[in-house]
């Protein structure tokens, strides 16, 4: 695919994808009445639509080029042949079919919704209707297309890590009282909420980013690469992961706390099993049992460990299992009321009520006890704060089973590539454990009246318990060496020791991230940035084995000698982050005299982080190019932004932000990159309001 249109389209599709990964977590709009979720969602769908359009143009161009060469072996036609070669394995992946089933379940729920129009577009407060779900599905599809290119997973991985580090640093600034924003939501020095507007939202995002950043500190290659990070790189990524963990702890949110413990536990269990260290595995399991016991005992009203609930930061975690606390009582009453709603119309057990309709129906079963428990006037009860119950209410049993199916298929796919040589019955046992414990937990909750509100928790955590039991049993499996009769071609490649080092740790941290997300979603709400990153991590989980062990370009490392992550990549990623922070915080209402120091600290830290991460990979004298590119782009936008701020016209500021991103995309995708860089297209895109018809604005 060497035509100019093909090259541009290929570059622009990845540009739109990467700019979404970098800007959506950071972006919010002070010029909107709803600063966070609806605007993040519209921005995300705009970028995904742009990426899909560019990808479609590139695919058509590739097909036309392959027809023109008609059998002649030319590099230009290899992309098309590669796509055809990889289509069948993707369609055989259960995770792909689970996502298709999920989309169909929510489409059926939208058709039979009590308010189909509302369920299609979403509510004013959340905008999480079927259009939003289509956006996540589109992001997953675009991720499959983009991440299959050489070095693309590494570019995504690095961009997300840098974004997570910048978001965590802003959370720390909030805790120190150096906040660049003007908030009337809550006091950020008590519970930080970053660029998400809610502490639990920030914690759920950092929960998905933390394992990815942690990978850089382990000394193993990034996905699809052969070079290991040096000591400086490991130190930088380790510091970034620690900063993200601190930011998560500062949210004082119990769900993310439990999710973080789960991630660390899963990583240690997988490592112990892979290294065949049964003593370490026993120690990890003992530690998990002790922690769970301490939490359970300390949560009791007259427990000897009750004093631990008064400890700073740890107090909220210690009381997370206290069923008598205000938060727990609110959750339990809400969960029980949702099940009563389903009982009022038995047909809704099958197809649900439709997306974003709980706010319309919850008043029918509103528990009186919630009035005294609510600590905020006008609290909206539009979510169950449990991903399984939300799916059950929205899509009925079809939606709940489809949601559980995505997690089950994700775990099965990840473990399949961690242990490729295991026999078929061993993977059948994994499915039996996941499905059996999940269905048993949910069934027991529905049949036992006192356990009804715990339906979502027992079904979701039962699935995770099946995974953990399988991992505990794995060291005593009969087959420890590759079995030729049970192996496929891909398993033979995975079994080689030099290849296993490439896949194990990236796959381990992905499995841990999904497990932590599942635990956190038993108590939280799926928001735009979190849902988007979760769906992209699912795409990485599908593509990762093929990108490392597949044929042709999939087996190649990133193109250039430095891993393909040149000064241009890091400079553009860093500049876009800084530009988005400027758009967020430099407004007519925020004076630089009052907020100049926090804004300057945030921008400086972001720039230094990008420079240091780039310097850890690039040893040449091209660092000056990074400095010139990042500071020039940021400086030009800052001048334009200040000119627009002086006019106090938020609409022009919004258009200026979009215009700069569109210009960067066009220059990047169609401009004068060296040939190796033109093949992987870089990263910046912006969507204009002309796309917002589809986006739902």
N, C-alpha and C positions, 0 to 999 in steps of 0.2 A: 504494500500500500504506500507507494512513493509519490502519488500525485499530490499537488499542493493542497487540494481540498481534503484529501484523505489525511494528510499529515496534520492539517489544522484541526480537523474534526476530532482526531484521536487525542491531540494535545488538549483541546478545549473540553472534552468530556471528563478527562481526569482533572482538569483545572476546576471545573464546577464541583466535582466530587470532593476534592481536597479543601476547597474554600468552605464548603459546608461543614466538613469535619473540624475546621479550625475556627470558624466564626460563629456558628450556631451556639456553642456553649458560652461564648463571650458576649454575643450580641443581645441588646435589649434597646427599647425605643422610648426615650423620655418624652417624645412628642406624640405618644399614643395614650389613650385612656387606660389601656391594658398594657403595661410595660413589657411583660415577659412572655407568657405562653402563646397567646394568639399571634404575636409578632414574630416570635421565634419559629412558630409553625409555618406561617406564610413565607418567611424568608427561606426556610429549609425547602419547602415545596417548590419555590421559585428556582432555587439552585438545582434541585434534583431534576426538574423539568428541563432546564437548560442542558444539563448533562445528558439526559436521555435523548434529547433532540440531536445534540452533537454526535452522540454515539450512533444513533440511527443513520445519520448522514454518512458517518465513517463506515458503517457496516455495508450500506448500499454501494458506496464507492469501492470498498474492498471486493464485494461480489462482482461488480462490473469489471474491475481490473483483472480478477482471476479469470473471468470469461474471455477477456481480450487476449490473454496470453495462451489460453487453450492448451494446457498440458505442458507447456515449456516450464522447466524448473527455474523459476526466478524468485529471488527473495521477496519481490512485491506480492506474490501470490501465496506465500507461506502462511500469512495471517489467516486468510480465509480457510485454508485447509486445516489449520490448527483449531479454528473455531468448530468446524464440523467434527473433527476428531474428538474434541472434548465435550461435545453436546451429550452424547450417550451416557458417559460416566456421571455427569451432573444430574441427568434425569433419573438415574438409578439411586441417587442419594436420598435416603428417607427424609432428611432435613428439608430438602426442596419441596417434597410432597406435603410435609407437615405445614409448611408456610402457605402453600396453595390451599390446603384444607382450612387453615386459619382465615385466609382472605374470603373464602367461600362462606364460612360460617358467619362472618361479620356482614357479608353482603346479604345473606338470608335474613339476619337479624335486622338489617336496615330496611329491607322490603316489608317485613312484618312488624316494624316498629310502631309504637303508639303515636309517634310523630316522625314520619319518614323524612321530611325535609330537615328537621332539626338533627336527626341521626345522620343525615348525609353531610351537612355542613359543619355540625358541631355547635355547642352552646357558645354564648357570648363570652363566658368566663374561661372556658377551656379550649374550645374549637378543636375537640378531639373526636370528630365524627368520622364517617367512613372515608371522607376525603383525606383526613390525616393518616388513616391506616393505609390507604392507597399510596400516600407519600412515603411511608416507611417501607412498603413493599417495593415501590420504585427505587428507593435507596438501596435496598437489598439487591435488586436486579442490577442497578448501576454498579454496585460494589463488585458483583460477580464479574461484570464486563471489564471494569477498570483494574481490579486487583489481580487479574490473571496475567497482566503484562509484566515484563521483566522488571524487578525492583520496585513494583508499585506497592506491595505490602510494606516494605521497609519505609517508603516515603510516607504512607499513611501512618505507620507506627510512630515514626519520629514526630510528625506533625501533631498527632494527638498527645504525645508525651509533653511536648513544649507547651501546648495549650493548657494541659492539666496543671503544669507547673506554674504558669502565669495565673490561672484561676485560683490555685491554692495560695499563692503569695498575696493576692488581693484579699482573700479571706483572713490571712494573718494581719494585714493592714487594718482590716475592720476591727479585729479583736484588740488591736493596739490603739484604737480610736483615730486612726489616720484614714478616714473614709473619704473617698472622692465624691460620693453621691449624696443626694438629699433625700432621705428616706422617712416616710411616715408609717412604715409597715411595722417595725419593731426595732428594738435597740440592738444594733449589730455588735456592740461590745459584749453582749451577754451570750447570744447565739448568732454566729456569723451565717450569712446566707449568700455571700458572693454576688455573682451576676445572675442568680436564679430566683431571688425574691423569697425564698423559703429555705430554712436550714436543712430540712430533710431532702429537698431537691438537690441542694449542693452536695450533700453527703452521698446520695445515690449516684450522682455523676462521678465524683471522685472515686467511688467504689469500683466503677468500671475502668477507670484510667489507671489506678494504682498498680494492678498486676502488670499492665503493659510497660509502665515505667520501671517497675521492679526488675523486669527481664534484662534491661540494660545494665543493671548492677551485678548480674550473676556471672558475667564473663563468658556467656554463650552467644553465638552469632544471632543476629536478627534474622527473621524468616527469609529464606531464599538467598542467604549470603554465606560465605565461607570464612570471612574474616571476623575474628573475635574483638570485642571492644578492648582497648588498652586500659591500663590502670586509671588514667585520668578520666576516660569515658565512663568506666564503672563507678568511679567516685561521683561524677556529675549526675548520672542517672540515679544512683543510690541516694544522693542528697535530694533530688527531685521527688523520688518516691517517699522519702521521709517527710518532706514538706507537704505532700499530698495527704499522707496519713495524719499529720498535725492538723491540716485544714479540715479533714473529716472529723477528727476528735473535737475540734472547736465548734462544730455544729451542735454538739450535745444531743444528737439524734440517736435514738436507741436502735432503730432498724439498721442504719448504716454501721453502727457499732457492731451489732451481731453479724452483719454481712462481712465486715473486715476480719473478725475472728474466724468466720467460716472460710474466707479466702486463704488466710494464713494456714489454717488447719488442713485444707485440701492440698495446698502446695506441699506441706510437710509429709502428709500421708502418701501422696504420689511419689515424692522423692524417696521416701523410705522404701516403698514397694519396688520402685525401679532399681534401687541400689541393693535390694534384697537384704535390708537391715531390719530384721524382725524386732530387735531390741528397741531401735529407734521408733518403729511403728507402734510397739507396745507403749513406749513412753509418750508418744503423741496422743494415743487413744486415752491413756490414763490422765493426761493433762486436760483433754477435752471433757472427760467425765468429772474431774475435779472442778473445772470451771463451771460446768453446768450445775453441779451440786451446790457450789457456793452461790451461784445466782439464784437457784431455787430456794435455798435455805434463807439467804439474806432478804428475799422478797417477802417472807412471811412477817406478819405484823409484830410478833413477839420473839423474833429469832435472835439468837446470840450474836449474829453478825450484822444486826440491824444498823450498828454504828457506821458500817461501810457505806450506807446510803447517804451519809452526810459528807463524804469525801468529795473534794472538787473533781469534776469531770467523771470520775469513776462512779459517782453516786447515781447518776441517771442510768448507767449501764447495769449497775447492781440491782436496781429496781425495775429492770425491764420485764421481769417475769412476775411482777406483782399484779395479780388480777384485780386488786382492790384500788389501784391508783386511778386518778381521774382519767388519764390517757387510756388505760386498759379498759376501764368501764365504758368510756365513749366508744371505743372500737367494738367491744362486745355487744353493746346495745345496738349499734349501727348494723353489725353483721346479722344479729337476730332479726332486726326489722326487715332487712333485705330478703331473708328467707320467708318471712311472713308475706311479703309482697308477691313472691313467686307462688305461694300457696293460695293466694286470693284468685289467681288465674292459672290453673294447672297447665294450660297450653304453653305458658311462658317458660315452663321448665325446659321445653324443647328448643324454642327459638329466641327466648329472651324478650326484653322490652325495647332494645335498640340503644345505640350509643348516645351518651350525654342526656339521657332522659330521667335519670334518678332524681334530679332536682324537681321534676314535675310530679313524681309519684311518691316521694319519700314522706310527704306530709300526710298521706293516708294512714301510715303506720308509725308516725313519729312518737317515740317513747317519751313520756312526760319527764322521766329522769334526766333526759338529755338537756332539759332547760337549765337545771342547776349545775350540770357538768360543763356546759359551754362557757368558756372564759372570754369569748369575743362576741360582741354584738353583731348580729347579722351573719353568723357562721353559716356557710353553705354546706349542705350535706349532698354533694353531687358525686362522691366517690366512696367506695367501701373501704379504702385503705387496705385492700388485699387483692392481689392480682387475680386469684382464682375466683373469688366472689364477684369481683368486677366483671370478669368474663362470664360467669354464670348469670348475673343479672342482665348483662348486655346481650349475650348470644345464647343463653340457655345452656343446656348440657353440651350442645354442639360446640359452643364457644369455649366452655371450660375444658372439654376434652382436647380441643385443638390447641389451647394454650399449654396444657400439660404436655401435649405431644411435641410441641416445639422444644421444650426443655429436655424431654426424654431423648428426642432425636439428636439434640446438640450434645448431650452427654455420651450417647452411644457412638456418634461420629468421632468425637474427640478421643474416647478411649479405644476405639477401633484402630486409630492411627498411632496411639501410644504403644499398644500391644498388637501389632499386625499379625503375629504368628500364632496367636491363641486360636484354639479350635472353635468350630461353629457352636458347639453346645455351650461353651463358656459365654459367648455373646448372647445366646438364647437365655442363659441364666440371668444375665444382666437385665434383659428386657422383662423377664418374669419378676425379678425383684423390684424393678422400678414400677411396673404396671400393677403388680400385686399389692405392694405396700401403699401406693398412692390410692388405688381404688378401695382398698380395705380401710384406710384412714378416712377417706371421704364417706364411704358407706356407713362406717360405725358412727360418724358424727351425725349423719342424717337419721339413723335409726334410733340413736340414744337422745332423747329430748334435751337432757342437760348439756350435751356436747354439740348441739346444732350450730351455735355461733362459731365453733372451731372448725367448720367444714373446710374452709380454704386453707387454714394452717395445716391440718392433718393430711389433706390431699397433696399440698405442695411439698411439705417437709417429708412426707412419706416417700415421695419420689426421690428426694435427695438421700434419704436413709437407705434406699435400695442401692444407690451408687456407692455409698460408703461401705455397706455390707459386702458388696462385690469386691471392692478394693481390699478390704480386710481379708477376705477369703482368697484373694488372688495369689499371695505368696505360697499357698499350699496347693495350688493347682498342679495337676499331674504334668502338664506340658510347660516346660521352661525353655526349651529350645525350639527353633523353627521346625514346623511340621510340613514336609514337602507336599503331602496330600491335601493339607488344609490351606495352603498359601496360594494367593493369586500373584500375578506379576508385581503388583504394587507392594504386596507384603514382602516379597523377596528383596525388593529395593529397600523397604523400610527396615528390614532385619539387619542390614549391614551396619556395623558399629559406627562407621564414619557418617552415615546418613542419619542414624538415630540421634546423634548430637544436634542435628539441624532441626529436628522436629519436636523432640520431647519437651524442651523447656518452653518454646512458644505455645505449644498445644497445652501444656500444663497450666500456664498462666491464663490461657483462654478458658479452660475448664473451671479454674478457680474463679475467674471473673463472673462466669455464668452462674456458678453455685452461689457466690456472694450476692449477685443480683436477685436470684430466686428467693433467698432468705430475706433480703431487704424488702422485696415486693410483697412479702406477707404482711407488712405494716405500713407501706408507703403507697405513693401514687406514681404511675408511669407518666413522666413529662416528656416534652419534645426532645431535649438534648439527650436524656437518658435512653429513651426508646430508640432514637436514631442510632446512637452508638451501640446499643445492644444488637440491633438488626445488622449493623455493619460488622460487628464481631462475629455474628453468625455467618456472614458472607466470607469473612477471613477464615473461619473454621472449615468452610467448604473448599475454599481455594487453596489453603495453605499446603496440604499434601501434594496437590498437583503442581503448585508453583515450585516445589522443591524437587519432586521426583518425576514430574512429567517429562515428556520428550520435547525436543526442539527448544523453543525459547523458554519454556518453563524450567528447564534444567540449567539455564544460563544464570550466572550472577548478574547483578546490576551492571550497566554497560561500561561505565568509566572505571579507571583504575582506583579511584577513591570510593567506589561503591555507588556511583551515580548521584551522590548527595553533595553537589557542588555548592559553591558560594551563591549561585543563582537560586537554588532551592531554598537554602536556609535564609538567604536575604529576603526572598519573597514571603516566606512563611512568617518571619519575624516582623516584616513591615506590615503585613495584613493584620496581624494581631495588634500592633501598636495603633494602626489606623482605626481599628474597631474600638479600641479603648478610648481613643480621642472622640469618636462619634458618640460613645456612650456617656462620657463624663463632661466634656466641654460643651456646655449648653448656655443659652442666655440666662438661665436661672442660677447657674453655678459660676461664681466668680473665681478667676484664677488667683486672685489675691487670697481668697479663703481656702481654696482647694488645690492650689498650685503645687504644694509640697507632696501631698498624696499622689496626685496625677503624675508628677515628675518621677517619684519613686517607682510607681507602677510601670511607667514607660521605660525607665532606665533598667529596672530589673528584667523586664521582658527582653530588651535588646541585649543585655549582657548574657542572659541565659541562651539566647539564640547563637550569639557569638562563641560562647564557650563550648556549646554542643557541636557547633560546626568545627571549631578549632580542634576538638578531640578526634575528629575524623579526617580532617584535611591538614596536612603538614606543610603545604606549600606556602608561598608568599601571596597567594590569592586572597588572603584574609582582608586585605585593603579593599578588594572588590566587594566583599560582603558589607564592609562598613559603608562604602560609598552608596551601594544600591539601597540598603535598608534605611539609612539616614536620609538619602535624597528623596525617596518615595514618601517616607513619613513626613519629612519637612515640607515638601510641596503640598501634601494634603493638609497639614496643620495650618499652613498659611491660608489655603482656600477655606478651611473650616472657620478660622478666626474671622475672615472677611464676611462669611455668611452669618456667623454668630453676632457680629456687630449690627446686622440688619434685623436680628431677632425674628427670623423667619424659619421656623422649624421645618416647613415643607421643603424649602430650598436646601437645608442641611441634609435632609433625607435623600433628596435627589442628587446632591453632591457626593454623598457617600456611595450611592449606587453607581454614579457615573465614573468615579475613580476606579471602582472594582471592575466595571465593564472595560474600561480603558486598559487596565493591567492585564485582563484576560486576553484582549485582542492583541496587545503587544507581545504577550508571552507566547500565545498559541500560534500566531502568524508571523512573528518577528524573526530576528536573525540568530536563533540558537545554533550552536554547532550541531552537525548531523547526529552525533550520539544522543544529545539532549532532545532533539526534535522527536525522537522515537518514543519518549516517555512523557512528553507534554507537561508542563509543570502545574502550577496550582492556583491560579486565582481566577475567580469568576464573580460576577454579580448579576442579579436579576432585576430588571426594571419593573415598574408597576404594570406594564402591559401584560406581564405574565400572571398578575395577581387575580385575574378572572378565574383561572384554574386553581390558584392558591387559596381562594376562598375569601378574599378581602373585598 
